[in-house]
Amino acid sequence: MRKTVYKAIAIAYRDNVATAIDDIKIGEEVLIKRMGKDFKVTVKQSIPFGHKFAIKKIDREEEVIKYGEVIGIAASNIDIGEHVHVHNLVSSRKMGYKR
Amino acid sequence: MKLSGYIRPDGSVGVRNHLLIIPTVVCANKVAVEISRKISPSIVIPHQHGCTQLKPDLDQTTRILYNFGKNGNVGGVLVVGLGCESLSSDEVVDEISSTGKPVDTIIIQDEGGTIKAIEKGIEKAKRIYEDISRFRRESIDLDELIIGVECGASDTTSGLAANPAVGKAMDMVIDKGGTVIFGETTELIGAEYILAKRALNDAVARDIIHVIHSLENKIKGYGYDIRGSNPTPGNIRAGISTIEEKSLGAVLKAGSSVVKGVLRYGERLNSKGLFLMDTPGQDIESITGFIAGGAQVIVFTTGLGTPVGSPIDPVIKVTGNHRTYKRMQENIDIDVSQVLFGEETIEKAGEKVFKYLLKVISGKKTCSEKLGHHEFAINRIGPTL
């Protein structure tokens, strides 16, 4: 049995997503580890191990930030606790994607 | 810190002592493989190149094969040629012999066919093997070694645990005067400015941006959506959403040292420090490039688990995914998933990787070596004619 109680990690304070380090059930209140200052978010969808969810509200076309850097652009409005992945996050590099 | 390795006649250093059988061309593969089967400790590198290639590709093939023969981990070489190929086996012999190590050759057309070439090849390989069996390990230093660092079958634990831990270990290598090569240019798209900030000088910063942006432009020119190619379907299922996310996690494995320069694919290094080599994201082609650059050990992070090894280098597998470690333990050397759960700091995990690296240098076999994984592939530039 693992000692830790947190189920997600956010890296930089600027990050607007956290990454699940365990499978998270819809509606679960999740403790998130971030540089010693942990905080809580209730997820609005099931989040599989390794996947991301929003920890701040993200508007369509807004930059999605992880590691303190831009990892892409939101393709739709995203609420806190929502799953963030290829259905609503696209690369900011125009490489043949339909935006 | 006491390390042991092999000191070659030209002063280059190795952590293994292989007899390497090099077919100069794809047509010579079978004979080379059959010789290697009979001289079982030998290593053979069959490939798809060596003839009817345009000059840039032939030059690249030549460079990789020469440099594999010259790598410090190779004690002696048997070159197997067909006789009419673009890459002449005599040239390969001359180039590798310049290191002073035992090199010999057979040419299939001269010997008179498959069976005769295999028989003659076995005789010659046996003699080289007897020669190199007399070599003994001596005391060597970390500053004589080059470590290649790669990530493959990544998931989001790669960027959160394995790559940061390996990055710390690579900082320790550089600190002790060693050299580190990283690459996978596609998987630096999105991280280029982070790297450019750490460049030795403006010229290197420009080279870093140039090598990454010119690849990005080339990819855009093809007009395909690269999602599904890179990141791969496995990366995506595991939670990596964009190439930038992958790159920002990948770049961490190179640590925090100054980037001294940018190298061409398979270009041999002649300075110390941290270098970026222009290699593809495809793991086997990438580590083939690093080894041609002179790397004697590869440290390889994996989230989902990959068995890939190399013909002449020990490949140390590190994972930050506890599920992968449990499932593929026979392929994975180090588990750093404790970092994810806050049970271990990144620094301590980095020390764990560094200590393991030192043991491997002095002879400890990695999972890839024990299982006999000898993957080899040369990156292509253009078509075969």
Interface residues (C-beta under 8 A of the other chain):
Chain A: R2 K3 T4 Y6 I9 I11 T19 A20 I21 K33 P48 F49 G50 H51 K52 K66 Y67 E69 V70 I71 G72 V84 H85 V86 L89 V90 S91 S92 R93 K94 M95 G96 Y97 K98
Chain B: D155 T156 T157 G159 L160 I189 G190 A191 I194 E216 I219 K220 Y222 G223 Y224 D225 I226 R227 I236 A238 G239 S241 T242 I243 E244 E245 L248 G249 G303 R323 L340 F341 G342 E343
